[in-house]
Amino acid sequence: MDQQLWATAEDITSSSEISSPAEGHGRTAVATMYSIVIPAYNERERITATLDRVLAYIAEQNWRAEVVVVNDGSSDNTREIVQRYAAQHPIVRLVENPGNRGKGYAVRNGMLHAAGDILLFSDADLSSPIEEAGKLFEAIRRGADVAIGSRWLRAELQTERQPLVRQIYGRLFNVFLKVVLQLREKDTQCGFKAFTQRAAREIFPHQRVERWGFDPELLYLAKKFGFRTEEIPVRWAHDARSKIHPLRDGTRMGLDVLRVRWNALTGKYRS
C-alpha cells in the first residue's frame, strides 16, 4: 500500500518539470515541490482561517506546493469545509482516515499521500505560524534530512506560553525521552516538522504509534536510519483549545515511548 502511494507521488513530481536556461540545453531543472500536511479533527472553528493563511503565504512565496488536509474522522463539518477549498483551489487535497485514528495516524497518512520534495506537517491551529516554514526549509537546503521546530531553543519566541503545569509535564517528558530513547532534542513535541522526500519515505512506513506519542518515534527512527536532524527555534503560541490532556494523554505518551523502545529491541524497525 505504502509503495503504491509513493509511486503516485513520484509520478506527480516528475510530471511538473520546468525549463531552466541555467541548466543548459537539453536539460531541465525541477522547482522544489513543497507538501504541507495538516491533520484535522473537528477543526471547523479553525480550519478556514488556517487554510486562508497557508494559501496566502504559498501565493506570496510563489511556491510550487500542495496542501494535504487529513480528516481524522471528524464529527463536525471539517470535511465539507476542506472539500469546498479543494474545489476552489487545485493545490488543496482532502485525505480521509478510516475513522478517528489519532494525530500520529493522520500525519503518517498525509505524508504517505504527499508528493513533495520537502514535506512539512503543521498543527491545524498554526501554533507555529506557516511563515516560520522557511526556517525549516532552509535547514534542509543546508543539508538536514529532518528539520524540527523548537519552542525551547529560544523560549523568548513564544508569544503565548503554555500553562505552568503543562510546561512541567513537558520538561519531565523530555528527561524521560533522553533516558529511554537517548533523544537529545530539547523539544520533540512541537507540531512543526519538515522532511526530505527520502527521509519521509524511509521513516513514515515504519511509524507505528498512531496517537500523541508519535513525535519521539519519528525522531528515534530518523536517528536509527542515519538521517541528520536539525532543531530550529520557531515562533510559537499556545492555543487554549488544544485537545491534549496533560495527565491522561501524557501517561499514554509515556507508554508509547516504552512501546517504541520495545519495538526497537525486538527488531520491528529494520530498514
C-alpha positions as CSV (number, residue, x, y, z in Angstrom):
1,M,0.0,0.0,0.0
2,D,2.7,2.5,1.0
3,Q,4.8,1.7,-2.0
4,Q,1.9,2.4,-4.3
5,L,1.3,5.7,-2.7
6,W,4.9,6.8,-3.1
7,A,4.9,5.7,-6.7
8,T,2.0,8.0,-7.3
9,A,3.9,10.8,-5.6
10,E,6.9,10.3,-7.9
11,D,4.6,10.5,-10.9
12,I,3.1,13.8,-9.7
13,T,6.6,15.3,-9.0
14,S,8.2,14.2,-12.3
15,S,5.4,15.5,-14.4
16,S,6.0,19.1,-13.4
17,E,9.5,19.8,-14.6
18,I,10.2,23.3,-15.8
19,S,12.9,24.6,-18.2
20,S,15.8,26.5,-16.8
21,P,18.4,28.2,-19.0
22,A,21.0,27.8,-16.3
23,E,20.9,24.1,-16.7
24,G,21.9,24.2,-20.3
25,H,20.3,22.9,-23.5
26,G,18.5,19.6,-23.3
27,R,18.3,19.6,-19.5
28,T,15.6,20.5,-17.1
29,A,15.5,21.9,-13.6
30,V,12.8,20.9,-11.3
31,A,11.3,23.6,-9.0
32,T,11.2,22.4,-5.4
33,M,7.8,20.9,-4.6
34,Y,6.5,21.5,-1.0
35,S,3.9,19.5,0.7
36,I,2.1,20.9,3.7
37,V,0.3,18.2,5.6
38,I,-2.4,19.3,8.2
39,P,-4.0,16.7,10.4
40,A,-7.5,17.8,11.3
41,Y,-10.0,16.5,13.8
42,N,-13.2,18.6,14.5
43,E,-11.5,21.8,13.3
44,R,-14.4,23.7,11.9
45,E,-13.6,26.7,14.2
46,R,-10.0,27.0,12.9
47,I,-9.6,25.3,9.5
48,T,-11.0,28.2,7.4
49,A,-8.5,30.7,8.9
50,T,-5.7,28.2,8.7
51,L,-6.3,27.4,5.0
52,D,-6.7,31.1,4.1
53,R,-3.4,31.9,5.8
54,V,-1.5,28.9,4.3
55,L,-2.8,29.5,0.8
56,A,-2.0,33.2,1.0
57,Y,1.6,32.5,2.1
58,I,2.1,29.9,-0.6
59,A,1.0,32.5,-3.2
60,E,3.2,35.2,-1.6
61,Q,6.2,33.0,-1.8
62,N,5.3,31.7,-5.3
63,W,6.0,28.1,-4.1
64,R,5.1,25.1,-6.1
65,A,3.1,23.4,-3.4
66,E,0.2,21.3,-2.3
67,V,-1.8,21.4,0.9
68,V,-2.9,18.0,2.2
69,V,-5.6,18.1,4.9
70,V,-6.2,14.8,6.6
71,N,-9.6,14.5,8.2
72,D,-9.3,12.2,11.2
73,G,-12.9,11.1,11.4
74,S,-14.3,14.5,12.4
75,S,-17.9,14.5,13.6
76,D,-18.4,18.2,12.6
77,N,-18.3,19.7,9.1
78,T,-14.5,19.9,8.8
79,R,-14.7,17.5,5.8
80,E,-17.2,19.7,3.9
81,I,-15.2,22.9,4.6
82,V,-12.0,21.3,3.2
83,Q,-13.9,20.0,0.2
84,R,-15.1,23.5,-0.6
85,Y,-11.5,24.7,-0.5
86,A,-10.3,21.8,-2.7
87,A,-13.0,22.7,-5.3
88,Q,-11.8,26.3,-5.4
89,H,-8.0,25.7,-5.0
90,P,-6.5,22.8,-7.0
91,I,-3.5,22.6,-4.7
92,V,-5.7,21.6,-1.7
93,R,-6.4,17.9,-1.3
94,L,-8.5,16.1,1.3
95,V,-7.4,12.7,2.6
96,E,-9.8,10.7,4.8
97,N,-8.7,8.5,7.7
98,P,-10.8,5.4,8.3
99,G,-12.5,6.9,11.3
100,N,-10.8,8.6,14.2
101,R,-7.4,7.0,14.4
102,G,-5.3,9.7,16.1
103,K,-2.9,12.5,15.2
104,G,0.0,10.2,14.5
105,Y,-2.0,8.1,12.1
106,A,-3.3,11.3,10.4
107,V,0.2,12.7,9.9
108,R,1.5,9.4,8.6
109,N,-1.4,9.1,6.2
110,G,-0.9,12.6,4.9
111,M,2.8,12.1,4.5
112,L,2.3,8.9,2.5
113,H,-0.1,10.6,0.2
114,A,2.1,13.7,-0.3
115,A,4.1,14.4,-3.5
116,G,6.6,17.0,-2.3
117,D,10.4,17.1,-2.4
118,I,10.2,18.6,1.0
119,L,7.3,17.6,3.3
120,L,6.1,19.6,6.3
121,F,3.4,18.8,8.8
122,S,1.8,21.5,10.8
123,D,-0.8,21.6,13.5
124,A,-4.2,22.8,12.3
125,D,-4.1,25.7,14.8
126,L,-0.9,27.0,13.3
127,S,0.6,27.3,16.8
128,S,3.8,27.8,14.8
129,P,2.9,30.2,12.1
130,I,3.2,29.0,8.5
131,E,5.6,31.9,7.9
132,E,8.1,30.0,10.0
133,A,8.3,27.2,7.5
134,G,11.1,28.9,5.6
135,K,13.4,28.3,8.5
136,L,12.9,24.6,8.3
137,F,13.2,24.5,4.6
138,E,16.4,26.5,4.8
139,A,17.8,23.9,7.2
140,I,17.0,21.2,4.7
141,R,18.7,23.1,2.0
142,R,21.8,23.3,4.2
143,G,21.9,19.5,4.4
144,A,19.5,18.4,7.1
145,D,17.2,15.5,6.3
146,V,14.8,16.3,9.1
147,A,14.2,19.8,10.5
148,I,12.1,20.2,13.6
149,G,10.6,23.4,15.1
150,S,11.5,24.0,18.7
151,R,9.8,26.1,21.3
152,W,12.7,25.9,23.8
153,L,15.9,26.7,21.9
154,R,14.8,30.3,22.1
155,A,11.9,30.5,24.6
156,E,11.6,34.2,24.0
157,L,10.0,33.4,20.7
158,Q,6.9,32.0,22.4
159,T,4.2,34.7,22.1
160,E,1.8,32.8,24.4
161,R,3.3,30.2,26.8
162,Q,1.6,27.0,27.9
163,P,0.2,26.9,31.5
164,L,2.8,26.1,34.1
165,V,1.5,22.6,34.7
166,R,1.9,21.7,31.0
167,Q,5.4,23.2,30.9
168,I,6.4,20.9,33.9
169,Y,4.9,17.8,32.2
170,G,6.8,18.7,29.0
171,R,10.1,19.1,30.8
172,L,9.6,15.8,32.6
173,F,8.7,14.0,29.4
174,N,11.8,15.4,27.8
175,V,14.0,13.9,30.5
176,F,12.2,10.6,30.1
177,L,12.9,10.6,26.4
178,K,16.6,11.2,27.0
179,V,16.7,8.2,29.3
180,V,14.6,5.7,27.3
181,L,15.3,6.7,23.7
182,Q,18.5,8.7,24.0
183,L,16.9,11.6,22.2
184,R,18.8,14.9,22.6
185,E,16.4,17.4,21.1
186,K,15.1,20.0,23.5
187,D,11.6,19.9,22.1
188,T,10.2,16.8,20.4
189,Q,6.6,17.7,20.6
190,C,6.3,20.9,18.6
191,G,3.9,20.0,15.7
192,F,6.0,21.6,13.1
193,K,8.5,19.3,11.3
194,A,9.9,19.0,7.8
195,F,11.4,16.0,6.0
196,T,13.2,15.5,2.7
197,Q,11.3,13.1,0.5
198,R,14.0,10.5,1.0
199,A,13.7,10.7,4.8
200,A,9.9,10.6,4.7
201,R,9.9,7.5,2.5
202,E,12.1,5.7,5.0
203,I,10.7,6.9,8.3
204,F,6.9,7.0,7.9
205,P,6.3,3.5,6.6
206,H,8.0,2.3,9.9
207,Q,5.9,4.6,12.2
208,R,3.7,2.5,14.5
209,V,2.5,5.0,17.1
210,E,-0.8,6.4,16.0
211,R,-1.7,9.0,18.7
212,W,0.0,11.7,20.6
213,G,3.3,9.9,21.2
214,F,4.3,9.6,17.6
215,D,6.8,12.5,17.5
216,P,9.5,10.8,19.6
217,E,9.1,7.7,17.4
218,L,9.8,9.8,14.3
219,L,12.9,11.3,15.8
220,Y,14.1,7.9,17.0
221,L,13.6,6.4,13.5
222,A,15.5,9.4,11.9
223,K,18.4,8.7,14.3
224,K,18.3,4.9,13.7
225,F,18.3,5.3,9.9
226,G,21.2,7.8,10.0
227,F,19.3,10.9,9.0
228,R,20.6,14.3,10.0
229,T,18.2,16.1,12.3
230,E,18.4,19.8,13.0
231,E,16.4,21.6,15.6
232,I,15.3,25.1,14.7
233,P,13.9,27.8,17.0
234,V,10.5,29.0,15.8
235,R,7.8,31.3,16.9
236,W,5.0,29.5,18.7
237,A,1.9,30.4,20.7
238,H,-0.2,28.2,22.9
239,D,-3.8,27.7,21.9
240,A,-6.2,27.2,24.9
241,R,-8.4,25.0,22.6
242,S,-5.7,22.3,22.4
243,K,-7.2,18.8,22.5
244,I,-4.4,17.2,24.5
245,H,-5.0,16.5,28.2
246,P,-1.7,16.7,30.1
247,L,-2.2,13.9,32.6
248,R,-4.3,11.4,30.6
249,D,-2.5,11.8,27.3
250,G,0.9,12.4,29.0
251,T,0.5,8.9,30.5
252,R,-0.4,7.4,27.1
253,M,2.6,9.2,25.5
254,G,4.9,7.6,28.2
255,L,3.6,4.2,27.3
256,D,4.1,4.9,23.6
257,V,7.7,5.8,24.3
258,L,8.2,2.4,26.1
259,R,6.5,0.8,23.1
260,V,9.0,2.4,20.7
261,R,11.8,1.1,22.9
262,W,10.3,-2.4,22.8
263,N,9.8,-2.3,19.0
264,A,13.5,-1.3,18.7
265,L,14.6,-4.2,20.9
266,T,12.5,-6.7,19.1
267,G,13.7,-5.7,15.6
268,K,10.5,-4.2,14.3
269,Y,12.2,-1.1,12.9
270,R,14.6,-2.9,10.5
271,S,15.2,-0.6,7.5
